[in-house]
Amino acid sequence: MSQQTSTAGRSPALKFLLIAFLTILMCVPLFMINAVVWERSSLADMAASDIAQGWGGAQTVAGPVLAVPYIAMEKIWREGQKDTIQEPVRRWARFLPEDLAIEAGADAATRARGIFDVTVYESTIKFTGAFGVPDFARLGANPASIEWSKAVLFATIQDVRGIAENVTLTYGSNGVARVFEPGLGIGEPGYNGIHAKLDLTGPPTAELPFSFTVRLNGTGELSFVPVGKDSTVDLKSSWPHPSFRGAFLPASRTIDGKGFSARWSVPYLRRSLPQEADMAGQMLGQLSYGAFGVTFFKPVDFYSLTDRALKYAVLFVGLVFLAFFLIELISGARLHAMQYLLIGLAQAMFYLLLLALAEQVGFSFAYLAAGAATVALTGLYAASVLKSRVRGFAAGAALSAIYGLLFFLLGEEDYALLTGSVALFLALATTMFVTRGIDWYQSFPRRGALEPAEGA
């Protein structure tokens, strides 16, 4: 009876199932390490938020918009009355430019808060264009009710804390100058921006040209909204790693080691905004829908890369266990479950080392150092417990190949699935080939049963 129990305990099938269980068990430390990655990433986001508090956050600029108030009669029901009554109510008509040209330059740099780096920028944005003659007929307004003297020109800015200096508007054929004031000037809560009073004496008889320049600081992203019937945006920056985003991509762009330049051209039919409206929900709420711009991308975000590596972690720990299992079968050596557990913990420590070192020296050097340390530790341990330097070297070589594959997968997005699938197929094929002669009901083969004995 005891001999049968011993034989069952040495069964390759039971050992394989035990290794599968240990692989699943490794999810516990890997989950804890994933929580550390999330915590450190949150701290990095907090550092970016702290800098944005005093510098300016991600910026989206929409405008300018011409707003003119008028008096309209509306039916209003008041408590205690049987019927509605008509009362005069001030409403704002909003008009978008006929053409809009934006020229922007952004000098981006990296600022540090502790060990965390944050990308910030200083931009100079020049707006030029012209409004057409406002058409109130489409809004059904009585010309006598229009209050031209209270007309304003406004622009929405996502984070007004980033405005670096006062802004002056030049408008009209005579080049009248007005200083912008805080807010939109139309009594709309929930929107940040600036406005200038135009003091029109009557309805314009011709196009109303305008020009103004905003110096704006921000963090991470800079976006624009194409409010003109014909809108063009020219953006230049010294940042060499742009990521273009939003509703429209550049019509043309150049990127090199000195920075980038991009040009967007958005015609009226692609804009999906009415040229005139008299309600906030019909225009202000839609301004951000067509936003486009650039993210000042950090080429290596080690938090996202470490998180991505952890998504493969259980699979790669299983591959490491499989490599040692095959070494057992080929050599006839024996590894205890505790030794497998220690080997698995060493692989889990790789991800914690990777995160800790990446915060200090960058991802590539961190991966090389953490991988080399893990391979050396596991290889030396294997040489000791397997009683052979050759087997230890073989284990180290197998681990080096596994970590090399992981690094390749992290650097590839388009071919990651193909590469990973082929690698897993080859791992399965190797396992099937090596174990083709194994009787899974019997005990482990004696040392040298599958290959000539080593001389190591």
C-alpha positions in Angstrom: 0.0 0.0 0.0 2.8 2.4 0.9 4.5 1.6 -2.4 1.4 2.5 -4.3 1.1 5.8 -2.5 4.7 6.6 -3.2 4.2 5.7 -6.8 1.2 7.9 -7.1 3.0 10.8 -5.4 5.7 10.5 -8.1 3.2 10.5 -11.0 4.0 13.1 -13.7 0.3 13.6 -14.1 -0.2 14.6 -10.4 3.0 16.8 -10.6 1.6 18.5 -13.7 -1.7 19.2 -11.9 0.2 20.4 -8.8 2.1 22.9 -11.1 -1.2 24.1 -12.6 -2.5 24.7 -9.1 0.7 26.6 -8.1 0.3 28.7 -11.2 -3.2 29.7 -10.2 -1.9 30.3 -6.6 0.6 32.8 -8.0 -2.3 35.1 -8.8 -2.3 36.2 -5.2 1.1 38.0 -5.1 0.7 39.2 -8.6 -2.7 40.8 -7.7 -1.0 42.5 -4.8 1.8 43.8 -7.1 -0.9 45.0 -9.5 -2.4 47.0 -6.6 1.0 48.6 -6.0 1.2 49.6 -9.7 -2.3 51.2 -9.5 -1.3 53.0 -6.3 1.9 54.4 -7.8 0.0 55.4 -11.0 -2.5 57.2 -8.9 0.3 59.1 -7.1 1.7 60.1 -10.5 -1.8 61.4 -11.5 -2.0 63.3 -8.2 1.4 64.9 -9.0 0.1 66.0 -12.4 -3.0 67.4 -10.8 -1.0 69.3 -8.3 1.1 70.9 -11.0 -2.0 71.6 -13.1 -3.5 73.5 -10.1 -1.0 76.2 -10.4 0.0 75.9 -14.0 -3.2 74.9 -15.9 -4.6 71.6 -16.8 -5.5 70.0 -20.2 -6.8 72.8 -22.4 -9.6 73.0 -24.9 -10.2 76.4 -26.5 -13.5 77.1 -28.4 -14.4 80.3 -30.1 -14.7 83.1 -30.6 -18.5 83.4 -30.6 -20.5 86.6 -31.2 -23.4 86.9 -28.7 -26.1 89.6 -29.1 -29.1 89.9 -26.7 -32.6 90.6 -27.8 -36.0 90.7 -26.1 -38.5 88.0 -26.9 -42.1 87.5 -25.7 -42.5 84.1 -24.0 -45.6 82.4 -22.6 -45.1 81.9 -18.9 -47.4 80.2 -16.4 -47.3 81.4 -12.8 -48.7 79.7 -9.8 -52.3 80.8 -9.0 -53.1 81.7 -12.6 -55.4 79.7 -14.9 -53.8 80.7 -18.1 -50.3 81.5 -19.3 -49.3 85.1 -19.9 -46.7 86.6 -22.2 -43.8 88.4 -20.7 -40.6 89.9 -22.2 -37.5 87.8 -21.7 -33.9 88.5 -22.6 -32.4 85.9 -24.8 -29.0 85.6 -26.4 -28.4 85.0 -30.1 -25.1 83.3 -30.8 -23.3 83.5 -34.1 -20.2 81.7 -35.3 -17.4 83.1 -37.6 -17.5 82.9 -41.3 -13.8 82.0 -41.3 -11.4 81.3 -38.5 -7.6 80.9 -38.7 -5.7 79.8 -35.6 -1.9 79.9 -35.4 -0.4 78.2 -32.3 3.0 77.5 -31.0 3.6 75.3 -27.9 6.8 74.9 -26.1 6.5 71.7 -24.0 8.8 70.5 -21.2 8.9 68.1 -18.4 8.5 69.1 -14.8 9.1 66.9 -11.8 7.1 66.6 -8.6 9.2 64.3 -6.4 10.1 61.3 -8.6 7.1 61.8 -10.9 7.5 63.6 -14.3 4.7 65.7 -15.8 4.6 67.2 -19.3 3.6 70.9 -19.4 3.5 73.5 -22.1 3.4 77.2 -22.8 1.4 78.1 -25.9 0.8 81.3 -27.8 -2.4 81.1 -29.8 -3.4 83.8 -32.4 -7.0 83.9 -33.6 -8.0 85.8 -36.7 -11.1 85.8 -38.8 -14.4 87.5 -39.4 -18.1 87.3 -38.5 -20.7 87.7 -41.2 -23.6 90.1 -40.8 -25.8 88.5 -38.0 -29.0 87.0 -39.5 -31.7 87.4 -36.9 -34.4 86.5 -39.4 -33.7 82.8 -39.0 -34.2 83.2 -35.2 -37.6 85.0 -35.6 -36.4 88.1 -33.6 -38.0 91.5 -33.9 -35.2 93.9 -35.2 -36.4 96.6 -32.8 -35.8 94.2 -29.8 -32.1 93.6 -30.6 -29.7 95.2 -28.1 -26.6 95.8 -30.2 -24.9 97.9 -27.6 -24.7 94.9 -25.3 -23.1 92.5 -27.8 -20.1 90.5 -26.6 -17.5 88.3 -28.2 -16.5 85.3 -26.0 -14.3 82.2 -26.1 -14.5 79.2 -23.8 -11.3 78.0 -22.2 -11.3 74.7 -20.3 -8.9 75.9 -17.5 -8.7 79.7 -17.2 -6.0 79.4 -14.5 -3.6 78.7 -17.4 -4.0 82.2 -19.0 -0.6 83.8 -18.7 -1.5 87.4 -19.4 -4.3 89.8 -20.2 -5.9 89.5 -23.7 -6.8 92.4 -26.0 -9.3 92.1 -28.8 -9.0 94.1 -32.0 -12.2 94.1 -34.1 -13.9 96.1 -36.9 -12.6 97.8 -39.9 -11.2 100.6 -37.7 -9.3 98.2 -35.4 -11.2 99.0 -32.2 -9.4 97.5 -29.1 -11.1 96.0 -26.1 -9.7 94.2 -23.2 -11.2 90.8 -22.4 -12.9 90.2 -19.1 -13.5 87.0 -17.1 -16.4 84.8 -17.9 -18.6 84.5 -21.0 -20.6 87.6 -20.3 -23.9 86.0 -21.2 -24.9 84.6 -17.8 -24.3 81.0 -18.7 -23.1 79.0 -15.6 -20.9 76.0 -15.9 -18.6 77.4 -18.7 -15.2 78.9 -18.3 -13.8 81.5 -20.6 -13.3 85.2 -21.4 -15.4 87.9 -23.1 -15.1 91.4 -24.5 -17.9 94.0 -24.9 -18.2 95.3 -28.4 -20.4 98.4 -27.8 -22.0 98.2 -31.3 -24.2 101.1 -32.2 -26.3 99.1 -34.6 -26.3 96.1 -36.9 -23.1 95.7 -38.8 -23.4 96.4 -42.5 -20.4 94.3 -43.5 -18.2 91.5 -42.1 -16.8 92.1 -38.6 -13.1 91.1 -38.6 -11.4 90.2 -35.3 -8.0 89.4 -34.0 -6.6 88.5 -30.6 -3.8 86.4 -29.1 -3.9 84.2 -25.9 -0.9 83.0 -24.0 -2.1 79.8 -22.4 -0.3 77.3 -20.1 -1.5 73.8 -19.8 -0.6 70.2 -19.0 -0.6 67.2 -21.3 -3.2 68.1 -23.9 -4.1 71.1 -26.2 -7.3 71.1 -28.2 -9.3 73.4 -30.4 -12.9 73.5 -31.7 -13.5 74.4 -35.4 -16.2 77.1 -34.9 -15.7 78.9 -38.3 -17.5 78.0 -41.5 -13.9 77.4 -42.7 -11.5 76.7 -39.9 -7.8 76.2 -40.2 -5.4 75.4 -37.3 -1.6 75.5 -37.6 0.2 74.1 -34.6 4.0 74.0 -34.1 5.8 72.6 -31.1 9.3 71.6 -29.9 7.9 68.3 -28.5 9.1 65.3 -30.6 6.4 62.9 -29.5 2.9 64.2 -30.4 -0.2 62.0 -30.4 -2.9 63.6 -32.5 -6.4 63.1 -31.1 -10.0 64.2 -31.3 -12.7 64.5 -34.0 -10.3 65.4 -36.8 -6.7 64.4 -37.7 -4.3 66.8 -39.3 -4.5 67.3 -43.1 -0.7 67.5 -43.1 2.0 67.0 -40.5 5.8 66.7 -40.0 7.5 65.1 -37.1 11.3 64.9 -36.4 13.7 65.0 -33.5 13.3 68.8 -33.2 9.5 68.8 -32.8 6.4 68.7 -35.0 4.1 70.9 -37.1 0.6 70.1 -38.0 -2.2 71.7 -40.0 -6.0 71.0 -39.7 -8.6 72.3 -42.2 -12.2 71.7 -41.3 -15.0 72.9 -43.6 -18.5 73.9 -42.5 -20.1 70.6 -43.5 -17.9 68.6 -41.2 -18.4 70.9 -38.2 -21.9 69.8 -37.1 -22.6 73.1 -35.4 -25.4 75.6 -36.4 -24.1 78.9 -37.6 -26.6 80.7 -35.3 -28.6 79.7 -32.3 -30.5 81.3 -29.4 -30.2 78.6 -26.8 -27.2 77.3 -24.8 -28.0 73.7 -25.4 -27.9 74.2 -29.2 -24.5 75.6 -29.3 -22.4 75.8 -26.1 -23.2 72.2 -25.2 -22.0 71.1 -28.6 -18.8 73.1 -28.8 -16.6 70.3 -27.3 -18.0 67.6 -29.6 -15.8 68.6 -32.5 -12.6 69.2 -30.5 -9.3 68.1 -31.9 -5.7 68.6 -31.0 -2.6 66.9 -29.6 -1.4 65.1 -26.6 2.2 65.8 -25.6 2.8 62.1 -25.3 5.5 60.5 -23.1 7.1 57.8 -25.3 7.5 55.4 -22.3 4.8 55.4 -19.7 6.3 52.7 -17.4 3.1 52.4 -15.3 1.0 51.4 -18.3 3.8 49.1 -19.6 4.2 47.5 -16.1 0.4 47.0 -15.9 0.5 45.5 -19.4 3.3 43.1 -18.4 1.3 42.0 -15.4 -1.6 41.0 -17.7 0.8 38.4 -19.1 2.2 37.5 -15.7 0.2 34.3 -14.9 0.9 33.0 -18.4 4.6 33.6 -18.2 4.9 32.2 -14.7 3.2 29.1 -16.1 5.7 28.9 -18.9 8.6 29.1 -16.3 7.0 26.2 -14.3 6.5 24.3 -17.6 10.2 24.7 -18.4 11.3 23.3 -15.0 8.8 20.5 -15.4 10.3 19.5 -18.7 13.8 19.7 -17.2 12.6 17.3 -14.5 11.2 14.8 -17.1 14.4 15.0 -19.3 16.9 14.8 -16.5 15.1 12.6 -14.0 15.8 15.1 -11.3 13.1 16.0 -8.7 11.8 19.4 -7.6 9.6 19.7 -4.5 6.4 21.8 -4.6 8.0 24.3 -2.2 10.9 24.7 -4.7 8.4 25.4 -7.4 6.7 28.0 -5.1 10.0 29.7 -4.5 10.8 29.9 -8.2 7.3 31.3 -8.8 7.8 34.0 -6.1 11.1 35.0 -7.8 9.2 35.6 -11.0 6.6 37.7 -9.2 9.3 39.7 -7.6 10.5 40.6 -11.1 7.4 42.8 -11.6 7.9 44.6 -8.3 11.6 45.2 -9.1 10.5 46.4 -12.6 8.2 49.0 -11.2 10.5 50.2 -8.5 13.5 50.6 -10.9 11.4 52.1 -13.7 10.5 55.0 -11.5 14.2 55.8 -11.1 16.0 54.8 -14.3 13.3 54.4 -17.0 11.5 51.3 -18.3 14.1 49.7 -20.6 17.0 49.8 -18.1 14.7 48.7 -15.3 13.5 45.7 -17.4 17.1 44.7 -18.2 18.2 45.0 -14.6 15.1 43.2 -13.1 15.2 40.5 -15.8 18.9 39.9 -15.3 18.6 39.7 -11.6 15.6 37.3 -11.8 17.3 35.0 -14.4 20.5 34.9 -12.4 18.7 34.2 -9.1 16.6 31.5 -10.6 19.4 29.9 -12.7 21.7 29.7 -9.6 18.9 28.2 -7.5 18.2 25.7 -10.3 21.8 24.7 -10.5 21.8 24.0 -6.8 18.5 22.1 -6.4 19.0 20.2 -9.7 22.5 19.2 -8.7 23.9 20.3 -12.1 25.4 23.5 -13.5 24.3 22.5 -17.0 20.7 22.2 -15.9 21.0 25.5 -14.1 22.3 27.1 -17.3 19.5 25.5 -19.3 16.9 26.9 -16.8 18.6 30.3 -17.1 18.5 30.2 -20.9 14.8 29.2 -20.9 14.0 32.1 -18.6 16.0 34.5 -20.7 14.0 33.5 -23.8 10.8 33.9 -21.8 11.6 37.4 -20.6 12.9 38.4 -24.0 9.6 37.3 -25.5 7.7 39.4 -22.9 9.8 42.5 -23.7 9.1 42.0 -27.4 5.3 41.7 -26.7 5.4 44.9 -24.6 7.0 46.8 -27.5 4.7 45.5 -30.1 1.0 46.2 -30.3 0.1 45.2 -33.9 1.8 41.8 -33.8 1.6 41.0 -30.1 -1.3 38.6 -30.5 0.4 36.8 -33.4 3.7 36.5 -31.7 2.2 35.3 -28.4 0.0 32.8 -30.1 3.0 31.3 -32.1 5.1 31.2 -28.9 2.4 29.4 -27.0 1.9 26.9 -29.9 5.7 26.2 -29.9 5.7 25.7 -26.1 2.8 23.3 -26.4 4.5 21.4 -29.3 7.7 21.1 -27.3 5.9 19.8 -24.3 4.0 17.2 -26.4 7.2 16.1 -28.1 9.2 15.7 -24.8 6.4 13.9 -23.1 5.3 11.7 -26.0 6.9 8.6 -24.4 5.7 9.3 -20.8 3.4 6.8 -19.1 1.3 9.3 -17.1 0.1 6.6 -14.8 3.5 5.6 -13.6 6.2 7.3 -11.5 8.7 9.8 -12.8 11.4 8.2 -15.0 14.7 7.4 -13.5 17.6 9.8 -14.1 18.7 9.5 -17.7 15.6 7.5 -18.8 14.9 10.0 -21.6 18.4 11.1 -22.5 22.0 10.0 -21.9 23.2 10.7 -18.4 25.0 14.0 -17.9 28.6 14.3 -16.9 28.1 17.5 -15.1 
